[in-house]
């Protein structure tokens, strides 16, 4: 159920309320009546607002007023003229637009193009990954590129701060969704990007949470493009498989002193309607063409894979899905788990042992022995004042049971009076 202020805001975006000789806000009694009604037969559901043209699943560009799959158009179609060139020409224009950014690889260029295509298609995608623009030093162009991505989603590309405390992060995320922002940019993160709340938002068409300071809850659409920037950071934990990373590498001592021949942000801002239609032309040609076969969908992002990844792969560019998968492959937790599994199996084979047995076996082992190496690895994940906490170790192993790394995984057996026996099994 929407709150009265939010409902009033949404209504004021699509209708003007006239009172005698002046205009004003929607009547509070009207808002209360709308909220009190459990259903409105014949009235289409309002999921969100279309701030610009977008594209449907069949490749039809939506550039007219009205309700489109629950999205109400609130833009001037005349501001978005039809693109005159071909799809190949449109893609080349987009590549020219971002040519001066110091992408670390061709894959990162493709990932950046996928962010632009995601921005224009996001209103009609049930779910989509977030984007992280990462670099090694100040002045590499992270914020500039993030601002460019956001411009393709809408005119409002305001930068936000990523709070340190989880509660403040959740508040900021819910606020962005309640404001129906087409994009949300968190600039200059200081630590690796992680948030269970954002992970849930990215993989569901709607999100519900309690409004801070109120007893009421809000259920909102998640059709917002989330972007973050930072130096030497990466998505962590659950976000590692929900974020496409665009890596920049200026390859110089002081990136701030570089000179550029163009200003892509100013170029798009000056003629945003044309650039939005340029990006939509790339998607339209692909969706109404032959398509791509054999492209493995990314879990939770099936429609994004079909629409955005497919368009770039069909054009002969690297699969931007690889920029998402490499986060998982470079996940520190995954690497550490893989190391533990290998050394554990080297020490005990596939013999089932309780954690108590493992701690006894490693307790007095020489540091240079396999058992001593295993002890050091377990201290890293469950250490407490130089010793291994059995409770922390149990939580760590249990939360990773069944996860396969390099063909190995933890398998738990039925609990005995001394605990749960664990073994490292080959898959």
C-alpha positions, 0 to 999 in steps of 0.5 A: 500500500502506497503512503499518501504523500507518495501517492500524491507525488505520483498523481501530481506527475501525470495530472494537474489539479485545478482549484478555481483560479489556481493549481494545487496538490491533489486533495487529501480526501481523494488520496485517502479514498484511493488508498482505502479502496482494495481494488479498482476494476478496469483501472490498470496497475501503476508500477511506475513512471516512464520518464522517457521512451523504452522498449518492450520484449518484442522490440517495439519502442514505446514512445507514446503516452499511456499506460504500458505494462503498468508504467505510465508515460510522463514525457514529451514524445517530441523530445525523442525524435526517431533515430535516422541511422541503422543499428550498426551506425547507432552502436558505433556512435555509442562506442565513439561516445565512450572511446576516451575512457581508459577501459582496462579491456575490450570486455570492460568497454562492452560492459559499459555499453551494456550499462547504457543499453540497460539504462534505456531498457530498465523500465521494462526489465523485471530485474537487472544487475547493478553496475560498479565503475572501479579504478586504481587512482583518482581522476580515472573517470569513474564518476564521469562514466557513472554520470553518463550511464545515469543520463541514459536512464533519465535527466536526474543523475544526482550522486549519493553517498554510500553510508557506512552503517547498514541501517543507513544504507537500507534507508537510502535504498528504500528512499530511492525506490520510493522516489521512483528514481530511474537511476541511483548513483553511489559515488566514491565507495570506500570499502567493497560493495556489499548489502543484503538489502541491495542483493534482494532488490536486484533480483526481485521486481518489487521490494517491501520494507518498513518505512524508517520511523513509521509502523507502516511498510512500503512495497515498491517497484525495483525498476531503478538502475543502481550504479556505484564507483570507487577505487580498488573496490569490488562487489562482495558476498551476495553482490558479487554475482549481481553486479557488472564491474566496469574496470578503468585503468589510466596506466599513468602516474597522475590521471588527473593531468590527462587531456581529452578532446570531447565531453560525452556527458555534456554531449548527451545532456545537450541532446539527450532525446537523440542519444536515448533513441540511438541506444533503443535502436540498437536493442530494437534491431536485435530483438526484431532480428535473428537473435543469438543462440547458445547464450547461457542465461545469468540466474535472476537476470534472464530477460536482461541476458536476452535483451542486453547481453544478446544485443552486444554478443550479436554485434560481435562484442565480448559478452558483458555477462563475463564482467559479472561472472569474473566477480564470482571467480575473483571472490576472496571468500570463494578463493579462501574456501577453495584453499580450505577444501584442498588442504582439508582433503589433503589432510583427511581425504574424504573421511567424515570428521566432526569439527571437534576432531579437526580441531584436535588434529590440528591443535599441535601440528607443526606450522609447516605441515598440511595440518598446520597449514589447515589450522592457519586457514581456519584461524583466518575464518574463525579465529578468536584471540589466537585460537579457533572458535568452534562455534564460529567455525561451525557457522562458517562451514555450515553456511558454505556446505554444498558450495562447489569450488574447483570440484570440491565441497563440504558435505555434512552427515547426520548429527551424532552425539559429538556433533555433525561429521563433515567431509570434503567430497569430490563432485 
